């Protein structure tokens, strides 16, 4: 890299071309007899002239579509004076129509993602409203500390991972800008992203716990509420984690099947690039873990625990709720390098429907485990399936087995799975409200009103559904 005003003696085009040919022959043993001359470019600076020459390899041509051109394999050298400024040993020149197609697809992907972003903000606003409105209810009061702790854990590991990838921040530093300004803006981005991460986990989590206990009262382990009451270290938790491994394998099969049909019948293709993109991290295994645990926790809480529960509450249909939320989740993956870009939305929507059905039947824990394993696998596929060091191979497998280690601890500890009775952990205000509800419900019962009618009336007036259920149980069952 040299300054724009730096001087180089102009030897002329013919000498520059000869130097380029000798450079390719002496350094890479390239026989230009196997190439056709492709193009030359001249760029004049104030104190030097740069000459660029490229050659096209004979017999290499990758057609795009009928009559729409194809890709050519080039070697290219740029010379200034007697110095080689830059070179490309294998440069694939793509046809203009292909590049325009890619550009249009990326624009479409960005449009879809913007739609997703507005829908996500809508979900977050709803979660904040519900969490604040119900903050004194029984379920939010009992679960909020757990979400604070997990959010704190996510914030800490993500800050550590930012330091683990500090060189990636430095690499994009524009040398024309002030270092202080660049670092200040980078710090502001980090603070914003970390704050958004915490908010988008805590609020949907608390609101989702409250809604889930209301709309799925028979599915005790759909959310974390029952685990918080009974404990995490038992064989029930171990079974849920093992189920997560089974779901992960099934999901890989589902994804492979979707892509098979997409490629065979819809012309779907993806941009294959080096998968070991985490190798630039100081500790690749750390980045792998942080990316996977953050995405699995945040997305399953927002879209499964909160999203499906919210949709079920207002649509009164579990399957429709699963489909709608899965589609929104699919839109959030529309900027991946898969073409046509709409196919990625279809793929993730179908996977989301599968996830949603698992959530309805088995709860949140197996999904978080399966989602974590899925992300780890694709982050580490190059290390596990390709050529890598023994450290990266064993480390990647080790990161995949982290949930299994927790399952082993839970299995052998096997603490008694006994939920605390809800009425034993009420605060004074909730105890007072419970007595009011018991008196009201007893009066209604004496008037011949059924428990379901009473419950619907009280829920309609925003009474805590947990207290309502406790009061109905006291009056009608005890």
N, C-alpha and C positions, 0 to 999 in steps of 0.2 A: 504494500500500500504506500503510495507516494502522494505528496501534496499536488493540488491542481496546477500550481505555478512552477513546479520543479522542472528544471531544464534537462532535456535529453537531445543529443545530436541527431538530426534527421538524416538517415543514411539512404532514404529513398525507398520506394515501394518494392523494387526488385530485390534489393539487399535484405529488406525486412522479410520478404517471402522466402528467400533462401535460408535465412536464419531460422525461420519457423520450421522449414522442412528438415534442416539438420537437427534441430531440437527434438523433433518427434522421432527421428531415426536413431539418434545417439542415446536418448534417454528411455525410449519405450520400444525400440526396434520395430517401429511402424513402417511398413512398406507401402508407400503412397501409390505404387502401381495397382494396389488393390482398392484404390479410392478414386473417385471422380472429384474434380475441383468443384466446390459448391458455391462459395461466395467470398467476397472481400469487402471490408468496410474500412473507411478512413475517418478518424476523429481528430480534429485539430484543437489543441489547447494553446494557451498563450505562448508557452515556451517549449512545446514539443508536439510531435504528431505521433499518434498511435495507429498501427496497422493491425487489422484482424483478418485472419484467413481461416477458412474452414473447408474440410474435405468430407465427402459423403461416401460411406463404405458401399462397395458394389454388392449387389445381391441381397441387401438388407432393406426390406420395405414391409411395413406392417399396415395393411389397409384398415381404414376406419369404417366407412360404409361405402356402398356402391356409388361411385362418382363423386365422393366427398374427400378424396385425398387419403394420405397415409403418413405414417411416421418414418423418418430417416435417421440413421445412426451417423453422427458426425464426430470428427475431431476438430478442435479449434484452438488457435494460438493467437495471442495478442502481443505485439512487439512494439517497444518504444526505444529508438536508438539500437544499441546492440544488446538490450535487456529484454527478456521475456517477462511480460507483465502478468499474464495469466494464461491458463490453458485448460481445455476440457478434453479428456481422453475418450470418454464415451458420453456424448451428449445427444439425447433423443429429441429431434425436432418434430414437434407435433403439428398436424394440419390445422389451419385456421378454423375450419368448421367444427372440429373437435374441441378446440379451445373455447369457441363461442358457446358450444353446447355445455361444457363444464361450467362456464361463467353463469349461464342462465340457470343451471341446476343449483349452483351455490346461492344465487339470489333467491330462488324458490325456497331453498333450505332455510335461509335467513328469515324470509317471510313467515314460514311455518314456526320457526323458533320464536319470533316476536309474538305470534299469537299465543304460543305456549307461555311465554313470559308474563303476558297480561293475565292469562288464566291462573298462573301460579301466584301472582300478586293478589288476585281475587281470593284464592284459597287462603293465603296468609292473612289477609284482612279479615276474612271470616273466622279464622282460628283465633286471632287476637281478640275479636269481639266476643266470641264464645268463652275464651279463657278468662277474660276480664269480668264478663257478666256472671260467670259461675265460679269465681275464684274462692268463694266461701263454701261451695258445695263440698260434699263429703269426698268424692273421688278426686277432684283437683287438689284439695287440701292434702290428701294422703300421698299423691303421686308427684307433686311438683318438685319436691326436694330431689327425688330420683332423677328427674329430667335436668335439674340444675347440675347435679354431679356429672351426669353423662355429657352434658353440654360443655362443662369445664374440661373434661377429659378430651373431647374433640378439639376444643380450642387449643389446649396445650400441645397435642400431637401435631396439629396443623401448623402451629408456630414453629415447632421443632423441624417440621418438614420443609418449611420455607427456608430456614437456615441450612437445611440439608441440600437445598437446590439454589443456594445463593448465587452460584456462578451463572445460572440461567437469567437471573435478574441483571447481573452485571453485563452479561453478553449483549443485552439489548440497549445498553446505555449509548445514546447518541453523543458522540464526542463534541458536537457543536453546542451542546447544552451544558449549563452549569451543573457540576456534580451535586451541589447542595439541593438544587431544584429537583434534579432527577431522584435523589434519595428521598426528598420530602414527599414527592408525588407517589413514589413506590410505597413509602410507609403509610400514606393515606389510603392507598388501595388495599394494603394488607389489613389495616384497621377496619375498613368498610367490609371487606370480605369476611373477616373473622366475626364481626358484629352480626352480619347478615346470616352467617352460618348458625350462630347461637340462637338468634331470634327465630329462624326458620326450623329449628329443631324443638325448642322449648314450647313455643305457642301451639303448633300443631300437635305436639305430644300431649300437653295438658288437655287441650280441647278434644283431641281424639280419644283420650282415656274416658272422658266424661260422656261423649257421644256413644262410644262403643259399648259402655256398660248400660246405656239406655236403649240402643237399638238392637244389640245382640246380647240380651241378658242371659240367654242359655249357654252361650259360648264363653265359659269362664276364662279361658286362657287365650282369647283373641287379643287381649292387650296385656300390659305388664301389671295391671292393678292386682290381680290375684296372686302373681308371683311376689309382689311387694308385701302382700298380707301374709303369705305362707312361706316365703323363702325361695331362693334360687338353687340351692345346693341339695337337690334331691333327684331321684331317678326319673321323675317326670320331666325335669329339665334336660337330663341326659338323653332321654328318648326324643325330645323335640329337636335337639342338636343333631342327633343321628339321622332323623327324618330330613333335616336340612341338607345333609350330604346326598341323600337319595334324590331329593328335589333338584339339587344342582346337576347331577348326572342326567336326570330327565330333561332338564332345561337345555343342556348342551345338545341332546338329541333333538329336541324340538327346534332349536335354532338351526341345526344342520339341515333338518328336513325343510324348514321354511326357505332356507337359502337354495337348497337343491331345486325346489320347484320354481323359485324366483329366477334362478339362472337358466333353467331349462325352458321355461315357458314365457318369461317376461323380460328376458334380456338383461337381468340384473348383474352388475359387476361391481367390484370394489377396488379401490386403489391400494395395492399391496406395497407397503413400505416397511422399513425396518421396525420390527416389533419391540426391539430392546431399547425403547426410548428412555427408559428409566436409568440406563447405564451412565447418563451424565450426572446423576445424583452422587453425592459422596457415599451414601449407603443406600443402594437401590432397594434393598429389602424393606427398609424403613418407609420409603415412598410408596412401595407396593402395598404395605399394610395400611398406611394412612389413607391413601386414595380409596381403598376397598372398604375399610370400616366406616369412613365418613359417608360415602355414597350409599352403602347398604342401610345404615341407620337412618340417615336423613330422608332418603327416598321412600323407604318402607313406612316410616312414621308419617310423612306428608301424604303419600298417595294411597297407602293401604289403611293404616290405622285411622287417620283423620279423613282422607278423601272419600273412601268407601262408606265410612260411618255417616259422614255429612250427607252424601248423596242418598243413602238408604233412608235417612230421617225424612227427607223431603220428597223422595220419589216413591217410597214405600215398596221398593222392589230391589232385592239384593243383586240379581243378575244385571239389571239395567244399570245399577250403581257401579258394578264392577266394569262393565263395558265402557261407560262414559269416562271414568277415572283412568282406565287403561289407555284410552285414546289420548287423553291429555298428557299422560306420562310418555306415550309414544311420540307426541309432537316435540317433547323436550330432547329427543335424540335425532332430530332432523338435520343436524349440521355435521354428521359424520361423513367420511369420504366413501359413501355407498351410492351408486347411481342406478336408476333414477332415485332422487333423494326421498320421494314419497314412500319408497319401499321400506326404508328404515322405520318410518312411522308405523307402517302395517306390521312389520316384524315385531317391534316392541309392544304394539297394542296386543297382538296375539299372545306374546309372552306375559304381558300384564294381565290378560284375562285368566291365563293359567295360574299366575300368582294370586289373583283375586279369589279364585275358587279355593286355592290352598288356604288362603287367609280365612275364608268363611268356615272351612272345615277344621283346620288345625291351628290357627292363630298366627301371631306375629313372629314368634321366635324362630320357627323353621325357615320362614321367608328371609329374615335378616341373615341367618347362617348361609342359606343358599345363594343369596345375592352377594354376600361377602366372598364366598368361594368362587362364584362366577367371575367377579372382578379380579380376584387374585390370579385365577387361571389365565385370563387373557393378558394381564400385566406381566405374567411370568412365563408365558408359553414359549417365548424364544429361549429362555434359560432351561426350561424343562424338556422341550421337544427338539431344540436346536443344539448348536455347539456353544458351550459356555464353560466357565470354570467350575470346579467341584464345589466351591463355596457358594456360587450363585445357584447351582442345581439343588444342593442340599438345603440351602436357605429358603429357596422358593417352595420346596416341598414342606419345609418346616412351617412357613407362613400358612400354607393350606391346612396344616394340622393343628393350628392354634385352637379353633373351636373344639376339636376332638379332645385336646388336653383339658379344656374346661369341662367337657362332658364326663371325662374320666374322674375328675375331682368330684363333680356332683354325684356321680354314680357311687363312689366309694364312701363319701361322707354320708349321703342319703339321710339328711336330716328329716325329721318327721314333717310330712306335708300336711300341716294343719293350719287352716286359715283362722286368724283372729276374728272373733265375732264382731261384726260392724258396730253394734251398740256399745261395745267396750272401748272403742277408740274415737268416740264422738267428743267434740269440744263442748264447752258449756252452752254456747249459742245453739249448736245443733241439738243438744239434749233438750233445750227449751223448746225449739221448733218441733222436735219430735213429739213432745207432750201436747202441743197445740194440735198437731196433725192427728194424734190418737183421739183426742176429744172430738175433733171435727168429724173424723171418719166414723167413730162410734155413734155419733148423732145421725149421720147419714144412713148407717146400717140399720138403726132403729126405725128409720123412715122407709126401709125396704129397698134402698138403692144398692145395686150390685158393686162389687169391688172394682170391676173394670171401668164402670161409669165414673166412679169416684176418682180412680187413678187418672183417667183421661182429663177430667176437669182440673185436677190439681196440677198436672204436667202442663196443661194449657196456660195456667197462670204462673208458670216458671218456678214451681216448687222443686226442690232438689229431689230427683227421681229416686235416689237411694233412700232418703228419709221417708218418701212416700211408700216405697216398698216395705220398709221396716215397720211403719205404722200400720199398713194394711195387714201385714203378717201378725202383728200384735193383736189387732182387733178381730180379724176374721179366722185366724188359725189357732192362736194360743187360747 
